[in-house]
Amino acid sequence: MRIDLQSDTEIPAGRQLIEQLVGAHMVAHDEEELLHMVGVSISELYQSTPEHGLRVMVHAAYRAQGLIVGLLDLATRQSMALKSAGLGDTSPANSDSDSFREERLEIWSRLRDDQL
């Protein structure tokens, strides 16, 4: 099986799925409600063919990766702007692009480790 990340027919379904899953995380009041909402979001995939479900999940994951990187870029620009304005840690950096990469990696590490 080959999945085309640019023109596959399941791209819209993958995008819709990731939007539903993110939405569930944003509005759920507790773990039980979250699990229920996630279950509802992916229930259609359980009833589909394995190939269809895999294609939708690949597109959802691909979209999620893009969203994560976009959010990291935004958080990095904001963090750097705060530091530049003297409102944050002002440790010296090698260059703008190097400091951006370093800051983004630091934010990603903190997010990944649940420290944000």
ABEGO torsion letter per residue (X at the ends): XBBBAAABAAAAAAAAAAAAAAAAAAABABAAAAAAAAAAAAAAAAABBAAAAAAAAAAAAAAAAAAAAAAAAAAAAAAAAAAAAGABBABBBABAAAAAAAAAAAAAAAAAAGAX
